[in-house]
Amino acid sequence: MVARLLRAEDYSVEQAETIGQGLKALEANPTLLVLCDVKLPDGNGVEAARTIKERFPATEIILFTAFGAIHDGVQAIKNGAFDYLVKGDDNNKILPLVARAIEKAKLQFKIKALEAKITERMTFDQIIGESEAIQNVISLAKKVAPTDATVLLTGETGTGKEIFAKAIHQASQRVGGPFVAVNTSAFSREILESELFGHKAGSFTGAVRDKKGLLEEAHKGTLFLDEIGEMPQDLQAKLLRVLETGEFLKVGETKPQRADVRIIAATNRNLQEESNQGNFRLDLYYRLCAFQIELPSLNKRREDIPAIARYFLAALSKKLNKKISRMDPVFLDKLQQHNWRGNVRELRNIIERACILAEGDVLGIEHLPLDIQNEQWAPRPMPSSLSMAEMEKHQISKVLAYTEGNKTKAAELLGIGLTTLYAKIKEYGL
């Protein structure tokens, strides 16, 4: 009867007689809404709601029963059901309720699709740089990604730790699960505890309903804890328990819950020194540093600056609706000479500022901040070897950077044929 009613309203409906059949149908087709009886041949619909929400979090659930009970209704909502109806009292409620549930589900599916699109971009192939320093880091991250090992990303602020965390998630077995990120330094101790572990209604003033923590939100996925060195020590103990047992306690709760999550943590601090000084739990440090990756600062991979700058130029000029096609060679030279304390994040901000100021199609030195314009020109780093081959490789590399990769123009400036230049590029691995 319900199926006929919904089909009359132009809804696409699929029916299943058991929970098992229903789960198979959900696996086969993305589904906005599940209408489920409480008493079924192979189980209880209230408990089935929990399973459905765990496996298909964007799908909404409405439960029906002929035996209304307050306890079942409360438990159904706790298990993730959108609503709970008693048969015989549902004739005037079912269609408006279905419409609201489907509207919410559509929003959840849209959010999930956008998150997947964003995460999809954060692959190792999207990390810009051919320097040995960044390629070594990418190689390490690729090796650990398919495992379930905890990863600690270290390095200066602005080196791209969250980008690496997303790339590791994308290359892991958990790619189908959520990627949840939180900056642990952005909250007070009390709010951070509630955000991470969730809380029970009435556990503190203002806690009017149960709240899922980020550990639950990241179930079957990855939880990225940025600035882990700022986490209060009592919360460090709770995080250690998660890493050791997979269990945690909500605020105000006495019964532990389990979390199936992979932890990736990041910090710009030296956690070993912090541990020696008593500012960070040593046992947690050893748990986190099972696989540590230190991201290089931009100053340690200056040869990547032109490529990164060009990437930001293309993205930001489009965002700002400007037709800026290139950077003046002097502009690029200044970028390569600058001391990048803010690393890639600072470089992005500098390029965005220059794009805003530019009125033509070229970024020039006049579009840089005065402190960068007035910096003393430091000599370019020379190769460690002064052999003719190394000097030739260094010179070709400089000219290619100057011409922004234009090989025809580079060959003209070097005074060699284009075929010879291609041979040299292959020989030197440029």
C-alpha positions as CSV (number, residue, x, y, z in Angstrom):
1,M,0.0,0.0,0.0
2,V,2.8,2.4,0.9
3,A,4.7,1.5,-2.3
4,R,1.5,2.2,-4.4
5,L,1.0,5.5,-2.7
6,L,4.5,6.7,-3.3
7,R,4.6,5.5,-6.9
8,A,1.3,7.5,-7.5
9,E,3.4,10.6,-6.4
10,D,6.1,9.7,-9.0
11,Y,8.6,8.3,-6.6
12,S,10.8,5.4,-7.8
13,V,10.2,2.6,-5.3
14,E,12.0,-0.7,-4.7
15,Q,10.6,-3.3,-2.3
16,A,12.4,-5.9,-0.1
17,E,10.9,-8.4,2.3
18,T,13.9,-8.7,4.7
19,I,16.7,-6.6,6.1
20,G,19.2,-8.7,4.1
21,Q,17.4,-8.1,0.8
22,G,17.1,-4.4,1.6
23,L,20.9,-4.0,2.3
24,K,21.6,-5.8,-1.0
25,A,19.3,-3.3,-2.8
26,L,21.0,-0.4,-1.1
27,E,24.4,-1.7,-2.2
28,A,23.2,-2.0,-5.8
29,N,21.6,1.5,-6.1
30,P,22.1,4.9,-4.4
31,T,18.9,5.4,-2.4
32,L,17.6,8.6,-0.8
33,L,15.1,7.1,1.7
34,V,14.4,3.8,3.4
35,L,10.9,3.1,4.8
36,C,11.3,0.2,7.1
37,D,9.0,-1.9,9.4
38,V,10.3,-2.5,12.9
39,K,9.4,-6.3,13.0
40,L,11.0,-8.1,10.1
41,P,11.6,-11.8,9.5
42,D,15.4,-11.5,9.9
43,G,15.7,-8.8,12.5
44,N,14.6,-5.5,14.1
45,G,14.2,-2.4,12.1
46,V,15.4,-0.2,14.9
47,E,18.8,-2.0,15.0
48,A,18.8,-2.1,11.2
49,A,18.6,1.7,11.1
50,R,22.0,1.8,12.8
51,T,23.5,-0.5,10.2
52,I,22.0,1.4,7.3
53,K,23.3,4.8,8.6
54,E,26.8,3.4,9.2
55,R,27.0,2.0,5.7
56,F,25.0,4.6,3.8
57,P,25.2,7.8,5.9
58,A,23.5,10.1,3.4
59,T,20.4,7.8,3.2
60,E,17.5,8.8,5.5
61,I,15.3,6.2,7.3
62,I,11.6,6.3,8.4
63,L,10.5,3.4,10.6
64,F,7.0,2.0,10.9
65,T,5.5,-0.2,13.6
66,A,2.1,-1.4,14.7
67,F,3.3,-1.5,18.3
68,G,4.3,2.0,19.2
69,A,6.7,2.3,22.1
70,I,8.4,5.4,23.4
71,H,11.6,3.5,24.0
72,D,11.8,2.2,20.5
73,G,11.1,5.6,19.1
74,V,13.9,7.2,21.1
75,Q,16.3,4.5,20.2
76,A,15.3,4.7,16.5
77,I,16.2,8.4,16.5
78,K,19.5,7.7,18.3
79,N,20.3,5.1,15.7
80,G,20.0,7.7,13.0
81,A,16.3,7.4,11.8
82,F,14.7,10.5,10.4
83,D,11.4,9.7,12.1
84,Y,9.3,6.9,13.7
85,L,5.6,6.4,12.8
86,V,2.9,4.2,14.3
87,K,0.8,2.4,11.7
88,G,-2.8,3.6,11.6
89,D,-1.7,7.1,12.6
90,D,0.4,7.7,9.5
91,N,-2.1,8.3,6.7
92,N,-1.9,12.1,6.8
93,K,1.7,12.2,7.8
94,I,3.5,9.9,5.4
95,L,3.7,12.1,2.2
96,P,4.8,15.3,3.9
97,L,7.3,13.3,6.0
98,V,8.7,11.5,2.9
99,A,9.1,14.9,1.1
100,R,11.1,16.4,4.1
101,A,13.3,13.3,4.4
102,I,14.1,13.2,0.7
103,E,14.9,16.9,0.7
104,K,17.4,16.3,3.5
105,A,18.8,13.2,1.8
106,K,19.3,15.1,-1.5
107,L,21.3,17.7,0.4
108,Q,23.4,15.1,2.1
109,F,24.1,13.4,-1.3
110,K,25.1,16.7,-2.8
111,I,27.5,17.5,0.1
112,K,29.0,14.0,-0.2
113,A,29.5,14.4,-4.0
114,L,31.2,17.8,-3.4
115,E,33.4,16.4,-0.7
116,A,34.3,13.5,-3.0
117,K,35.1,15.9,-5.8
118,I,37.4,18.0,-3.6
119,T,39.1,15.0,-2.1
120,E,39.6,13.5,-5.6
121,R,41.7,16.5,-6.5
122,M,44.1,16.0,-3.6
123,T,46.0,13.1,-5.1
124,F,49.8,12.7,-5.2
125,D,49.7,13.6,-8.9
126,Q,48.3,17.0,-8.0
127,I,51.3,17.8,-5.7
128,I,53.5,20.2,-7.6
129,G,57.2,19.8,-7.6
130,E,60.0,17.9,-9.3
131,S,62.7,18.6,-6.7
132,E,64.4,15.7,-5.0
133,A,63.2,16.9,-1.6
134,I,59.5,16.8,-2.5
135,Q,59.7,13.6,-4.6
136,N,61.3,11.7,-1.7
137,V,58.4,12.8,0.6
138,I,55.8,11.8,-2.0
139,S,57.5,8.4,-2.3
140,L,57.3,7.8,1.4
141,A,53.6,8.9,1.5
142,K,52.7,6.6,-1.3
143,K,54.3,3.7,0.5
144,V,52.4,4.2,3.8
145,A,49.0,5.2,2.1
146,P,47.7,1.7,1.4
147,T,48.3,0.6,5.0
148,D,46.3,1.5,8.0
149,A,49.3,2.9,9.9
150,T,49.1,6.1,11.9
151,V,51.0,8.9,10.2
152,L,52.7,12.0,11.7
153,L,53.3,14.8,9.3
154,T,55.9,17.4,10.5
155,G,57.4,20.5,9.0
156,E,57.0,24.3,9.0
157,T,53.7,26.0,8.9
158,G,52.4,26.3,5.3
159,T,54.2,23.3,3.8
160,G,51.0,21.6,2.8
161,K,50.4,19.0,5.5
162,E,46.7,18.8,5.0
163,I,47.1,18.4,1.3
164,F,49.4,15.4,2.0
165,A,46.9,14.0,4.5
166,K,44.1,14.1,1.9
167,A,46.4,12.5,-0.7
168,I,47.2,9.7,1.7
169,H,43.5,9.2,2.4
170,Q,42.7,9.2,-1.3
171,A,45.4,6.5,-2.0
172,S,44.3,4.4,1.0
173,Q,41.8,1.5,1.4
174,R,39.5,4.0,3.2
175,V,39.0,6.2,0.2
176,G,35.3,5.4,0.2
177,G,35.0,6.7,3.8
178,P,35.0,10.3,5.0
179,F,38.0,12.5,5.4
180,V,37.4,14.7,8.5
181,A,39.9,17.4,9.5
182,V,40.1,19.5,12.7
183,N,42.7,22.0,13.9
184,T,43.1,21.1,17.5
185,S,44.5,24.6,18.3
186,A,41.3,26.3,17.2
187,F,39.2,25.4,20.2
188,S,39.2,25.6,24.0
189,R,39.8,22.4,25.9
190,E,36.1,21.8,26.6
191,I,34.9,22.5,23.1
192,L,37.7,20.4,21.5
193,E,36.7,17.4,23.7
194,S,33.1,17.7,22.6
195,E,34.0,18.1,19.0
196,L,36.3,15.1,19.0
197,F,34.5,12.6,21.2
198,G,30.9,14.0,21.1
199,H,28.7,14.4,24.2
200,K,25.5,13.1,25.8
201,A,22.5,15.3,26.3
202,G,22.6,17.0,29.7
203,S,26.3,16.4,30.2
204,F,26.9,20.2,30.5
205,T,25.0,23.4,30.2
206,G,23.8,23.8,26.7
207,A,24.0,20.1,25.8
208,V,20.3,19.8,24.9
209,R,20.8,16.7,22.7
210,D,23.3,14.0,22.0
211,K,26.1,15.1,19.7
212,K,28.2,12.9,17.4
213,G,31.9,13.6,17.7
214,L,34.4,13.8,14.8
215,L,35.6,10.3,15.6
216,E,32.1,9.0,14.8
217,E,31.8,11.2,11.8
218,A,35.1,9.7,10.5
219,H,34.0,6.1,11.0
220,K,35.5,3.9,8.3
221,G,37.5,6.9,7.1
222,T,40.4,9.2,8.1
223,L,40.6,11.7,10.9
224,F,43.2,14.4,10.4
225,L,44.4,16.2,13.6
226,D,46.2,19.3,12.7
227,E,48.5,21.1,15.2
228,I,48.4,18.0,17.4
229,G,51.1,19.6,19.6
230,E,48.6,22.0,20.9
231,M,46.2,19.4,22.3
232,P,45.7,19.5,26.1
233,Q,47.4,16.5,27.9
234,D,44.2,15.0,29.4
235,L,42.7,14.9,25.8
236,Q,46.0,13.4,24.6
237,A,45.3,10.5,27.1
238,K,41.8,10.0,25.5
239,L,43.3,10.0,22.0
240,L,46.0,7.5,23.1
241,R,43.1,5.1,24.2
242,V,41.6,5.4,20.7
243,L,44.9,4.5,19.1
244,E,45.5,1.6,21.4
245,T,42.0,0.1,21.7
246,G,39.8,1.8,19.2
247,E,37.5,2.9,22.1
248,F,36.5,6.3,23.4
249,L,34.0,7.9,25.8
250,K,31.6,10.6,25.0
251,V,31.4,13.6,27.4
252,G,28.9,12.5,30.1
253,E,28.8,8.9,28.9
254,T,30.1,5.9,30.9
255,K,29.8,3.2,28.2
256,P,32.7,3.2,25.8
257,Q,32.1,3.3,22.0
258,R,34.3,2.1,19.2
259,A,35.7,4.1,16.4
260,D,37.2,2.5,13.2
261,V,39.3,5.4,12.0
262,R,42.8,6.0,10.7
263,I,44.6,8.9,12.4
264,I,46.9,11.3,10.5
265,A,48.3,14.0,12.8
266,A,50.4,17.0,11.9
267,T,52.5,19.5,13.8
268,N,55.1,22.2,13.3
269,R,56.6,21.5,16.7
270,N,59.3,19.0,17.6
271,L,57.2,16.6,19.6
272,Q,60.2,14.7,20.9
273,E,61.5,17.8,22.5
274,E,58.1,18.7,23.7
275,S,57.8,15.3,25.3
276,N,61.2,15.6,27.0
277,Q,60.0,19.0,28.5
278,G,56.8,17.4,29.7
279,N,54.6,19.3,27.3
280,F,53.5,16.3,25.3
281,R,52.8,12.7,26.4
282,L,55.8,10.5,25.4
283,D,53.6,7.4,25.0
284,L,51.4,9.3,22.6
285,Y,54.4,10.6,20.7
286,Y,55.7,7.0,20.2
287,R,52.3,6.0,18.9
288,L,52.0,8.9,16.5
289,C,55.5,8.7,15.1
290,A,55.2,5.0,14.0
291,F,55.6,6.5,10.5
292,Q,56.8,10.1,10.4
293,I,57.1,12.2,7.3
294,E,58.8,15.6,7.4
295,L,57.7,18.0,4.7
296,P,60.4,20.2,3.2
297,S,60.2,24.0,3.5
298,L,59.9,25.9,0.3
299,N,63.3,27.3,0.9
300,K,64.7,23.7,0.6
301,R,63.1,23.2,-2.8
302,R,63.5,26.6,-4.5
303,E,63.6,24.9,-8.0
304,D,59.9,24.1,-7.5
305,I,58.9,27.8,-7.0
306,P,58.3,28.7,-10.7
307,A,56.0,25.7,-11.2
308,I,54.0,26.4,-8.0
309,A,53.8,30.1,-8.9
310,R,52.4,29.3,-12.3
311,Y,49.8,26.9,-10.9
312,F,48.6,29.6,-8.5
313,L,48.7,32.2,-11.3
314,A,46.4,30.1,-13.4
315,A,44.0,29.3,-10.6
316,L,43.8,32.8,-9.0
317,S,43.6,34.8,-12.3
318,K,40.6,32.6,-13.2
319,K,39.1,33.1,-9.8
320,L,39.6,36.9,-10.0
321,N,38.3,36.9,-13.6
322,K,41.5,38.4,-15.0
323,K,43.5,37.4,-18.1
324,I,47.0,37.2,-16.7
325,S,49.1,34.8,-18.8
326,R,52.6,35.0,-17.4
327,M,55.2,36.4,-14.9
328,D,58.0,38.7,-15.8
329,P,61.5,36.9,-15.4
330,V,62.5,39.5,-12.8
331,F,59.3,38.8,-10.9
332,L,60.2,35.1,-10.9
333,D,63.8,35.8,-9.9
334,K,62.5,37.8,-6.9
335,L,60.3,34.9,-5.9
336,Q,63.2,32.5,-6.0
337,Q,65.4,34.8,-4.0
338,H,62.8,35.5,-1.2
339,N,63.1,33.8,2.2
340,W,59.7,32.0,2.4
341,R,59.0,31.8,6.1
342,G,55.3,31.1,5.4
343,N,56.2,28.5,2.7
344,V,53.7,27.6,0.0
345,R,50.8,29.4,1.8
346,E,52.8,32.6,1.7
347,L,53.6,32.2,-1.9
348,R,49.9,31.7,-2.7
349,N,49.1,34.9,-0.9
350,I,51.8,36.9,-2.7
351,I,50.5,35.6,-6.1
352,E,46.9,36.5,-5.2
353,R,48.0,40.0,-4.2
354,A,49.9,40.5,-7.4
355,C,46.9,39.3,-9.5
356,I,44.7,41.8,-7.7
357,L,47.1,44.7,-8.5
358,A,47.9,43.7,-12.1
359,E,46.0,45.6,-14.8
360,G,47.7,43.9,-17.8
361,D,48.4,40.3,-18.7
362,V,51.9,40.1,-17.0
363,L,52.9,40.1,-13.4
364,G,55.9,42.4,-12.8
365,I,58.1,43.3,-9.9
366,E,55.9,46.3,-9.2
367,H,53.2,43.9,-8.2
368,L,55.2,42.4,-5.3
369,P,55.2,43.8,-1.8
370,L,57.9,46.5,-1.2
371,D,59.9,44.3,1.2
372,I,60.3,41.6,-1.5
373,Q,61.1,44.3,-4.1
374,N,63.8,45.8,-1.9
375,E,65.4,42.5,-0.9
376,Q,69.1,42.2,-1.8
377,W,69.7,39.8,-4.6
378,A,71.5,36.8,-3.3
379,P,73.7,34.7,-5.7
380,R,72.0,31.8,-7.2
381,P,73.0,28.5,-5.7
382,M,75.8,26.8,-7.7
383,P,76.0,23.1,-8.4
384,S,78.0,21.1,-5.9
385,S,80.2,19.8,-8.7
386,L,81.9,22.2,-11.2
387,S,82.2,19.6,-14.0
388,M,81.4,20.8,-17.5
389,A,78.3,18.5,-17.5
390,E,77.0,19.9,-14.2
391,M,77.6,23.5,-15.4
392,E,75.8,22.8,-18.6
393,K,72.9,21.2,-16.8
394,H,72.7,24.2,-14.4
395,Q,72.7,26.7,-17.3
396,I,70.0,24.8,-19.3
397,S,67.9,24.6,-16.2
398,K,68.2,28.4,-15.6
399,V,67.2,29.2,-19.1
400,L,64.2,26.9,-19.1
401,A,63.0,28.6,-15.9
402,Y,63.6,32.0,-17.5
403,T,61.5,31.0,-20.6
404,E,58.8,29.3,-18.4
405,G,59.4,26.0,-20.2
406,N,59.4,27.4,-23.7
407,K,62.0,25.1,-25.3
408,T,62.1,26.9,-28.7
409,K,62.9,30.2,-27.0
410,A,65.4,28.4,-24.7
411,A,67.2,26.9,-27.6
412,E,67.5,30.3,-29.2
413,L,69.0,31.9,-26.1
414,L,71.4,29.0,-25.6
415,G,72.5,29.1,-29.2
416,I,71.8,25.4,-29.9
417,G,69.4,23.5,-32.0
418,L,66.0,22.5,-30.7
419,T,66.8,18.8,-31.3
420,T,70.1,19.2,-29.3
421,L,68.2,20.8,-26.4
422,Y,65.7,18.0,-26.3
423,A,68.6,15.5,-26.2
424,K,70.2,17.5,-23.3
425,I,66.9,17.6,-21.4
426,K,66.6,13.8,-21.7
427,E,70.3,13.3,-20.8
428,Y,70.1,15.5,-17.7
429,G,66.6,14.5,-16.6
430,L,65.3,18.1,-16.7
